Structure formats: structure tokens, C-alpha cells
Amino acid sequence: MASRGYGRGANLGRDGDLSGIGREISIDARVAALASRQHGNVTRAQLLRLGLTDEAIGHRTRTGRLHRIHPGVYAVGRPPKTALELASAALLACGPAAALSHSSAMALWGFWKQWPRPLEVTIVTGDRRPKGIRVHHPGGLSRRDLRKRHGLWVTSPARTLLDIAPRLADKALTRVVNDARLSHHLKLEALRETLDRFPNHRGAARLTALARGRENPTRSVFEDEFVRWCKRHGLPAPKLNTNVAGYEVDALFEQAKLIVELDGYEFHSDRPTFERDRAKDADTLTAGFSTIRLTPARLTDAEAARLLELLRRGRAA
């Protein structure tokens, strides 16, 4: 009885020799172990190194034990279902010098909630271009621009933002940089260092101002709008999300001892939050800081003029 798995006709002898079946089970166990470390995927080269022949690989493909995903890349047991399984298969198809990048890196780092298609991969060396994968070949990429996350190679957070910057509008780019900082995956020092090494990248000019900032990261689109509103009306740059009297406040004009709380409707609509906000205002007032509260609808020219007058009075006090 020939063993279909091992591919060399491992026979059962008169004494019931099970060595062929044993070898097949052993190989399948090693294939499964390898696949478990690669989100369910293996390459043809890996299968050959484990002892399978081309005939055995073909048999396993026909019987559904292997599923061809890309040329030379197979999912073990079932087709890939999750984003990580598909991303792993894409990296294996692109070779050992491949890393997820651009939109796929944004998703892997958690900066975007969805995984756009096609998957995007950067290849440091080589020229593989598997069908269905968007492949990039940037110059000058080094080991410092790569990381391992969830067992997959990916461009660093700073390099990922540099690559994605040309595709985003200014507001979207500001928000994603701040979200990346809030996630603690991105440090401004790392972003500045990456920009220094790639000053001619198409995304460099878009990120330079954001990388030079010293403020704490904003936490919402409303906070982003407030910062732009202050700049547009000649208001001094406030400290963002800083501590006053044991509370984190949205914005602080320190010299005037004036707090601005940004009351987005979605975060201040319930009674307990309303009461906590009033207790916070009272405690910070006791500490010598006045508070005004702004909603998105109040980012107007008239409100800017009023805030400028309050700041003038505060500085004069």
C-alpha cells in the first residue's frame, strides 16, 4: 500500500510495517507546527525541506489538506480567513525580504480599523510581484525601518506614516498621527529621525510640521479643529491634555491660568458626566484656574475674540 502523503511508496510489509504511515504522520505534524507559526501558511520550499515530494504536495492539494493561495504558498487544512492569515500568505509569496507596508501596515499597527485591498507589501531586495498583491520597491530602506508585529514583518510606525502621508488629506493625516501617538506605537523622535533619513520622500513635507510639534497628542477631531481655530485667529498655542489640580484638562493657556474644555456632544451627554464636569470646574477654580467650555458650534470669530480678551485679562492679572 503506497503512502500518498510521503510520496515514495512507503509499503506495508508482511509483518505489518507501519513505518511509511509513521513517517507521513510525522511530516504532517511538522507541517502543522510550521504553519501554526506562520498564521496557517507554508511555502513549497519549506514543504520540500520537511521531506514532502512534489507528488505528495500535489496529492495534499487535490485532497484539500493544502490550499494554494499564491504561487508556491499554501494554507494548511483550510483556506485563510482572517486578515493576519491573508497577510502572512502575501508576505511568504513575496519572499524573505518582504514586509507589510502602506495601507496594510496601517491596519496591522491598528491605525486603521479595516484592511484595504489589495494587500500592500514592500520588498527590500528582489523583484517578486505576485498577482493580487500591491508590491513596492523603495530605495534606502534598512533594518531600522522594519518591525515584527503579530509574527509578521511590517514597516515601522514612522515609516508607515511616511508612506501613507501622500494619500491622506491634511485633517486625516493630523488625526492618524495623533492616534498613532496615543497608541504609544509612535514617538515623535522616531518620526523626526525617519524624516531626516528620507527628506525627499513624497510624504516628508506633509509630516514635517506634525513631527516638529511639542504638544501632547490630540484625542479627537474636535481637538484638531480647536488647534487649527486657535492658529487661524492668532491665539497662542495651548497645552493639550495636560494636568491641572489633579485633573486632565483638554487645553490650558498657562500664563492666563485659563482652561478650555472641549465639550463634544458624544462625550458629555449623560448626567454623571455633566456632574463630574462641574465638580472638576469647581476644583480647578479653587486652584486658581478659570474654565470656559466650547462646543463645535462655538468655534466662531466672535468666540475667538472673546477668548483673546479673556487671555489678555488673565495675563494682566
N, C-alpha and C positions, 0 to 999 in steps of 0.2 A: 504494500500500500504506500504510494508515494505521498510525502508530506507536501501539500500545496503551499504551506506557509514558508518553509525553508527553501524550497525551490531546487533541491538537488536529489530528490528521490530518496529520502531517508526511509529505509524499508523496515517493516516488522519481520523479524526472523522467526524461526521455528520455536524459539524459546520465549516468544512474545517480547522481543526487544522494543522498548518504548523510547529509545534514545532520540529518534528523529522527532517524535512528538515533544519530548522534553526540551530539545533544542529550540523548537518552534515556540513553545510557551515561554522559554527563557528570553528569546529575542523579542517577542511581543511585550513581555514585561519591561524590557529595556526601552523599547519604542514608547510605551506608555509613560514611563518615567521621564524620558526626554521631553515628550510632548507636554507633560504637566509643567515643565519649567519654561515652556515657550507658548503658553496660553493655547495648548492643544494642537500645535503645528510642528511639523518636521520637514526637513528638506530631503530630496532624493540622495544627495551626497551623504547626509547623516544616516539614512537608512542603509545605504551600501556599506558604510563603515561599521554599522551594527551587525552586518552579516547577511542582510537580505540581498537577493539577486534581483535583476531586472524582472525576471519571470515572477518572483514572489511579490514584488511591488505591484506588478500588473494584476496578479490574482487578487490581492487585497483591495485594489482599486475597483475591480469588477464586482467584488462581493460586498462592497460598502464598508470595509474596515478602514480604508483610506479614501479621502475625498480630495481630488485635485483642485486646488484653489488658484494657483498661478503655476506657470511652467516650473517644474522642479520643487513645488511646495505642496504639501498635503496636510489636511486636517485629519486627526486620528479619531475614529469612532463615529463622528458626525460632522457635518459642515459647521463652520464658525457661525456663531450667533451674536456674540457681544462685540462691542466696539474694540475692546482690547484684543480679542481673538482675531478680528479682521486686521487690526493694526499690526499685530505680530506677524501674520501671514505676509502682509505687504513688506515689512522690513526684511523678512527672510528672502522674499523674492528679489529684493534689491541688493542683497549681498551683505557681507560683514561690515562694510564701511558706511552703512545706511543709518539714518536717524529720522524719526518723525519731525516734521517742521511745519512752519506756517500755520494754516488753519488746524491741522491735526495736532500740532504741538499745543496750540491754544486750548484745544479740547482736553488733551492729556493732562495739562497743568491745571485744568479746572477753570481757566479764564473764560471759556465759553461752555455753555451747558450742552450744546449739540455738537455732533461730529459731522461737519460738512463733507460732502462727497464731490469729487473723488478724494481719497486719502492722499496726503502730501508727504513726500519723503525727500530728504536731502542726502545726496551721496557725496561723500568726501573724496573718494577715489573710485575709479571705474566708470562704466557708462551703461549700466543696465537701465532699460526703460520698459518694465512690464506693462502690458495693456491694463488700463483701468486704474493706474496709479499716476499721480502727477509728480514727476521727478524734477528736482532742482540740482544744479551743479555749481554752487557758489565757489568763489575763489577765496583763499586765505583762511578758511575755517580750520580751527585747531581743536585739540582735546579740551581746552578750557571752555569751548562753546557747546559742549555736549554733557548730558547728564543721563543717569539711569532713573527711571520712574516706573513703578509697577512692572519692573523687569524689562522695560523697553528703552532703547536708546532714543533720546529726544534732544532737540536743541535746548540750550539753557533758557531760562525765562527772559533774560535780557536779549539774547539773540532772537528768540521767538518774537518778541515785541518789535524788534528792529525789522524783521522780515514782514510782519503783518502790517506795520505802520502805513505803507503806501496805499493800502486797500481801505483804510478807515477814514471817515470824516473826523474833523477836529474834536467834536464833542465825544464821539465814540472812542477815539484814541485816548483822550483825557480820562474817560471813565475806566477804560480797561487797564491803564497804567495804575490808577489809584486802587482798583480792585486787586491787581497783582501785588501791590504793596501791602494791602490789608491782609492778603492771604499769607504774607511773610515769605513767599517764594521769591519776591523781587526786592532787592536793595538798590537804592539809587546809586550807590558807589559802583555796583556791578554794571548798571546801565551806563553810567558815565565811562567806565573802563571799556565797555564794548563799543561805545560810540567813538572813543579815541582811536580804537583799532580799525574801525570801518567808517571813516569820515565821509567817504564818497558813496556809501550805500544809499539807495533811493529813500530809505526810511530815516536816515540820520537827521536831516534838517527838521523833520516833523517831531522828533523826540527830544531835540536838544533843550528846548525851553523847559519841558517837563522834567528832564534829568537834572537841570540846574536848581530846581525848586528845593527849598529847605523846609517847607511847611509839612505838617503831618498829612497823611493822605486823606482825601475827602471820602465820605461814605455813601454818597448818593448823587444823583443827577442834580437835585436841588442845591446841594452844596457846591457843585461845579458851577451852576448858574450864578450862585451868590458871589463866588470868587470873580467870575467874569464881570458881574454887575459892579462890584467894588472897583475893579480896574477901569471899567468904562467911565465911571463917574468921578475918578480921581480920589477915591477913598484909599486910605493906607491899607496895606495888606494885613489882614488879621491873622492871629494864631488860630489854627483849626484844631478841633477835637483835643483841647488842652484841659488841664486840671485847674479848677478854682474851688477852694474851700472844700476839697474832698469830692467834688463833682466833676464829671467830664462835661464841658460845655462845647457847643457847636463852633462858636467863633468868639475870639476875645481881642478887643482893642485895648491892649495892656496899659498904655500910657494914660488913656482916659478912664480906665477901670470900668469899661463898658462891655457887657456880654450881649451877643446877639444869638438868640436861639431860633433855629430854622424849623418852623412847625409845618412839616409836610403832613398833609391830611391823613395819609395812611398810617402814620406813626403816633398820632395824637388824637385819636378819635374815640377812645374809651374813657370812662370815668376814672378808673385808677390811675391811668397815665396823666390825665388832667390834674388830679390832686397831687401827684408826685411832682409834676412840673411847678405847681405853685409853692410847694414846700421847698423845692430847690431854689426858686427865685428868692424866697424869704431868707434862706440860709446864706446865699451868696450876697444878698443885700446887707445882712448883718456883718459880713466880712468886708463891706465897703465897695461892693461891685453892683452897679445897676444893670438891669436886664431889659432888653426890648425883644419882642417876638415878631418874626416876619413869616408870612406865608408866601407861596409863589406869586400870588396875585399882587402882593405889595412890593415887588421888585420894580418900582416905578421911579421916574425922575423926581417926583415930589418926595418920595420916601428917602431917596439918596440925599436930597438937600437937607431933610430933617436930620438924618444921621450925621451929616457933615457938621451941622450946628451942634448936635449933642457932643460930638468928638471935640469940637472947639471949646465948648464949655468945660468938658471934662479935663482937657489939658490945662485950661486956665485955672482950674480949682486948686 
